[in-house]
Amino acid sequence: MLKKLMVGLGMLTFSLLASAVETKQAKTAIYLEAVSYRVVTEFNVHAMQKDKVSKQSLFDTLALGDGYSNELAEVSQPLKQSWQKYRSFAWQKHSQTDGDIDTYVFNDMRILHREFLKVMKDVKQAVNADLLNPADAQQSNALLLIEQLGSEYLEISAATFGTFGFAGSQEAIQIEKRAQAFDNTLDALAKLTIDDKEKSKKVKKLALRWKFIKGTLLAYNERSAPFAVAKTVAFIRKQIRDI
């Protein structure tokens, strides 16, 4: 009887550990996907500012992605290889001066990103990212959405500033759709954290900052405020990770 009990406890412990590892991998996959969009934001900010601060931000973003990629290497080597191609291209091209800018640099970067996202889709299925518990799912989804929103807005703004810019069509712009999805995610987070005073406070603070930036994002055709958006996205990113 004792032996059966010990075996049962051992199996339960193994199951819990396996579940924890899978949860961590699922979150890491979504975090890496979010970072891949953040690369676009930091790349375009540096293209417009060309200063040490924006260069360091891009470097830090790529390093963060390297860490996530390494964590997922045992799940998918193709993902690591695709990330390396994408991040290496971004770093290689970030230092171009105005006179040396390759007209097709962002189109090439977009192709590499699209290839990376295809591999990422398979990885997210492999680690069951759709089966994250509600709190983890909403938190990681919020992070992905704000990075997608920031990157798309910065692409459009970069085109306005005459740098690398936005290579997509008007129909391809998803800011309105993603803004609505972020609203829904914030509502879900508010409900999930209602009994946790500290987390609930952070979600409310996050919602206030989102309210500040949302109007600017939706007015992408009327005015351009790339640096204000990038700064606010950075604040929101930190708040989401702290929830």
N, C-alpha and C positions, 0 to 999 in steps of 0.2 A: 504493500500500500504506500509506504514512504517513498519507495523507489519510483512508483507511478506519479506520486505527487511532485517529486523532484524533477522528473522528466517533463511533467506538465508545466511547472514553473519555468523550466529552462526554455521550453518552446514559447511560452508567453513572453519571456524576456527578449528572446530573439526576435519575435514578431514586433514587439514595441520598438526595439532598436532599428529593425528594418524599416518600420513605418517612419521613424524619426529621420533616418537617412534619406528616405524617399521624399519626405516633406521638405527637407533642406535642399535637396537637388531641384525640386520643383520650383521653390522660391528663387534659388540661384539662377535657374534658367530664365525666369521672368525678369529678374534684376539685370541679367546680361542683355536681354532684349531691350530693356529700358535704356541701358547704357549705350547700346548701339544707336539709338535715336539721339541721346545726349551728345554723342560725337558730332552729329550734324549741327547742333546748337553751338557747341564750343568752337567747331571749325569755322562757322560763319561769323561768330563774334570776333574771332582772331582775324579773319579775312578783312573785317571792317576796322578793327582797332590796331592790329599789328603791334601790340605792346607785350611786355614781359608777363603781366598778370594774366592776359587771355591765353598766352602761350602755355603758361604753367597750368591753367585750368584744363586745357586740352590734354596736356601731358598726364595730369592726374586722372582724367577720365579714361584715357587709354590704359593706364596702369590698373585702374579699377576693373576694367573689362578683362585685362590679362589675368587678374586674380580669379574672377568668376569663370573664365574660360578654362583655367587650369583645374579648378574644382570639378568641372564637368568633363574633363578629358577622358575619364574612365567610362563615361556614358557615351561619348561620341568624339572620336578623333576628327571626323569631318567638320564638326562644329568648331573645334580649335583651329583647324587649318583655314576655314572660311573666315573666322574672326581675325586671324593673323593677316590674311590678305587685305581685309577691309581696314584694319587699324594701321597697317604698314603704309597703305596708300594715303590715308588721311595724314599721317605724320610726314610722309615724304612731300606732300603737296602743300602743307600748311605754311611753309616759309617762303612761298613764291611772292615776289614783289609785283606791284601793279603791272609793270612792263613785261613781266615774264609769265603772267597768268595763262594757263592753258584753257582755251575757250570751253573745252569739253570736260574739264576736271570734275565738275559736279555731276554731269551725266554718267561719267565712269564710276564715280563714287556711289551714285545711286544704284548702278548695276551690281556692284559688289555688295551693297547693303541688301539689295533684293535677294541675291544668292544666299547671303547669310541668313536672312529671315526664312527662306525655304528650308534650310537645314534646321534652324531653330524650331520650326513647326513640328518636325519629326521628333526632335529631342523632347519637346514639351509633352508630346503624346507618350513617349517612352517613359518619362518620369511621372506620368499621370498628373500633370499640372492642373487639369480640370477637377481633380478630386481633393484639392486643398480645402481645409476647413474654412468656414465663412470669413472669419477674421483675417486669416492669412491671404485668402483669395482677394478680398476687397482691398487690403493694404497694398498688395503687390500690383493689383490691377490699377489702383490709383496712381502708383508710381509710374507704371508704364504709360498711362494716359497723359499725365502731365509732361512726360518727356516727349511723347508724340506731338502734343500740342505746341510745346516750346520749339521743337525742331522744325515743324511745319511753318510756324510764324517766322522764325529766323530765316528760313529759306526764302520766303516771300520778301522779307525786309532786305535781305542781301541783294536781291534783284533790284529793289528800289535804290539801293546805295551803289549799284553798278558793279558789284563784285561777283561772286560765284552764282548765287541766285537760285531761283525756283525753276525747275525744268519741266514741271508738270502742267497739266491743263486745268482750266477753271473747274471742270467737272471732277477732277481728281482730288480737289481740296476737301479735306474732311474735318475742318476746324469746328463747324457747327455740330456735326454728329458727335465728335469726341468731347466737345464741351458739355453736351447733354449727358453723355455717358459719365463724365466726371461728376456732374450734379447728382446723378443717380448713385454713384459710388460713395459720395460724401454722405448722402442720406442713409445709405446702408451702414456706413461706418458709425454714424451718429447713433443709430439704433443698437448696433453691436456693442458700443462702449458706454451706453447710458448708465450702467451700474458701476462703472469704473471712473471715479471722479477725475483722476489725473488725465487719463486718456480722453475722456469726454471733453475736458478743457482744451486739450491739444487739437481735437477735431474741430471745436468751435473756432479756435484761433486760425486753424487752417481754412475753414469756410470763409472767414472774414477776408483773409488774404486772397482767396480764390475770387471772391466777389469783386475785389479791387482790380484783378487782372482780366476777368472774364470779358468785360466790355471792350477792352483794348484788343483782345484776341479776336472777338467777333467783328471788330471794325477794321480787319486787315486790309480791306479795299479802300478805306478812307484815310488812314494815317498809319505811320510807321514809328514804333517805339521799341526797337529791338533790344536796347540795353536795359530798359526798364523791365521788359518781359523776361529777359535772361536772368536778371537779378531776382525777380519775384519767383520765377520757376525754381531757382536755387534755394530760396527760403522754403517754398512749398515742398520741395524734394526732401529737405532735412526734416521738416515737420512730419511728413509721411513715414519716414524711416524711424522716427522716434515714437510713433504710435504703438 
